[in-house]
Amino acid sequence: MPADEKSLILCNLAMRSRIFDKREVSFSEKMACNEENLLLQQLRLLGYKMLYSPSLVVYHDRRKNITGFARQVFKYGRGRAQQTLCLPRSLLPPTLLPSLFLIYLVTLIFFHNKIFLLPAALYLFLDILFSIQIFSKGKGVALLPLSLIMFPVVHISYGMGFFYGLVMKDSW
């Protein structure tokens, strides 16, 4: 079925080698990650078609603890920022939400009125709602408290990584 860079990841990505011979496209070795996303965006802009096959499956190890997971998501945010700096047209507006959320959390230190707390209350409500949804699918009792923690870890780590990638652009 037709796909784009949001549907494809490097661990199960196949390309014809002639793509690299014909065009001046390559994987950027300087990026923290997202190098395949940048390449796929460049190929899309050159008119290449991408296909996704749900029958192809790749298994890989997951992070063993929250710290490792947070580092992984931080790296994804950093890579997305690097990709955006390399190819601004590749920016996907939803990828900015974790960074905006992080700015909001920092501003909570300075603003304490009740109206300004409404987005935090909405986020907490949604965190609980989606955690209960995961729990209700019979995935195990331990996933309820873990999900309550993991959603904020993902959003905060990604937002921090995105900012780091923008600010530390000279480090790559």
PyMOL commands that set and color helices and strands:
alter all, ss='L'
color gray80, all
select helices_A, chain A and resi 10-12+18-22+35-45+66-86+88-90+93-107+115-136+143-167+169-171
alter helices_A, ss='H'
color red, helices_A
deselect
rebuild
show_as cartoon
